[in-house]
Amino acid sequence: MRDRVAAAVILFGALLACGGVQSERWEPRSSDQPSNQIAKTCVRMYRGDIKRVAKAGGLPIGTLTVTAVNADALDPALDSAAEYGGTHCLMLTESDSDETSTMVVQTWGNGTTSVTPVRAHKHEVRLLVVRVPRSGWEALPGVLMPPAK
């Protein structure tokens, strides 16, 4: 039984160390916003792009917060935002932190265990998600053109 528990703890620690998206929180602006995906992924825009995107018909549809462990959160967040119906994203906040958790590993058959610290790097981004209707894509410069789904 101890071997199984130790194996499960080791597996959990290995999965944590591998990294990936840990959490995602979508906050729509209203319940009647379109949610069908029209872009393969969202284009990251910057504050200087806001007027161009708005002129093409872009409207905010919500905010998305993605937290990744031992991985970059931005690329998965851009993909997720597209699934919610977005075409463009403006980064509102970005944070990085290091956390230490512990993992118990059985090292000998006599029941002796050791505790090994495991460090995890958390990367979190919060994005304003904007949707430009397909009819407005022609007005966008090439660098702001989202890839069609």
N, C-alpha and C positions, 0 to 999 in steps of 0.2 A: 504494500500500500504506500509506504514512504517513497518508493521508487517512482510510483505513478504521480504522486503529488510533486516530487522534485522535477519530474519530466514535464509536467504541466506548467510549473513555474518557469522552468528554463525556456519552454516554447513561448510563453507569454513575453518573457524578457527579450527573446530573439525577435518576435514580431514587433515589439516596441522599438527595438533598435533599428529595424529595417525602415521604419517611417512610413509616412503616407498621410492622407487627410484623416483627421481625427473627428472633426465636427464641422457642421455647416448650419448657418441660420439665415433663412430667407425672411425678409420683412417687406411684403408688398405695400405699395402706396395706397392701393384700394383693392377691394375684392373684384372689381369689374375690369381690371387690367388684362390685356391680352397675354396669354401665357404660352401660345404655340411657338415652337422654336422655328426661327427663320434663318438663323446664322449658325454655322458650324461651331464657331467660338466667338467670343466678344473681342473687340479691338480695344486695347487699352488707350484711353485718351488722357490728355493732360489739360490743365486749366486753360491754356491758350487755344484749345480745340473746342471749347464749349460753344462759342458763337457759331462756328461752322456746323457743328452737329445739330444745334437748335434750329439753324436756318434750313437744314435738310429735313426738319420735322421731328427731331429727336425730343422725346419727353421722358422724364424719370419714371420708372415703373417700380422701383424699390431699392432696398439695400441688401447686400449679401455679406456675411461675415464667414470666413473660412479659416480654420486653424489646422495646421499640419504639424506633425511630429517628425523630426529628423528629415524634413523635406521642405521644398518651397511651396508656399500656399497660393501664389499668384496664378500660375498656369491652370491648376485645377479649378480655381475660383472663376477664371474667365470662361472655362468650359461649362461650369455649372450655371453661371449667369446666362449663358446662351440657352441652356435648357429651360430656364424660367421665362424666356422670350426676349432677352436683351440682345443688343447688337454692339453696345459700347459700354465701357466701364471707366469710372474715374475713381482713383484710389483716395479714400477719405482718411484712413489711418493704416499704419503698418507697425507691428511690434515684434520683437524677438526676445525670447527669454530662455534660460537654461534651467532645467529642473532635475533634481536627483531623486530617484526612487530606489528602493532596495529589492533585491531578488535573492531568495534563499536557494542555495544549490547544495544538494547532498554530494559530498565528496568521497565518503568511505562507506563500506557496507555495515559498519558497526553503529550507524545512526548519527555520527558526527556530521554537523552541517556547518556551512560557512555562509556569511552574508556578504554579498558583493554589490557595491554601489553601481547603479546604472544611470548614466546621464542622458537626458533627452533634451533636444533643442526644439522649442516651439516657435513657429512662425505664424503670425495671424495677420490677415488683411481684411479690411472693411471697405467695400466698394459701393459706389452709387451706380446702379444699373439703369441704363438708358436704352430706349428702343426707338430706332429710326425705321419707319415703314419702308418696305421695299421700293415704293414709289419715290422715296427721297434719296435712295442710294446714289443715283446719277449725279446729284449735287455735291457729293463728297469727293475730296481729293483721294488719290490712290492709297495713301498711307492710312486713311480712315475707312476704307471700303472693307466691310466685313465679308468673310468667306461665306458664300451661300451654302445652305444645308443641302 
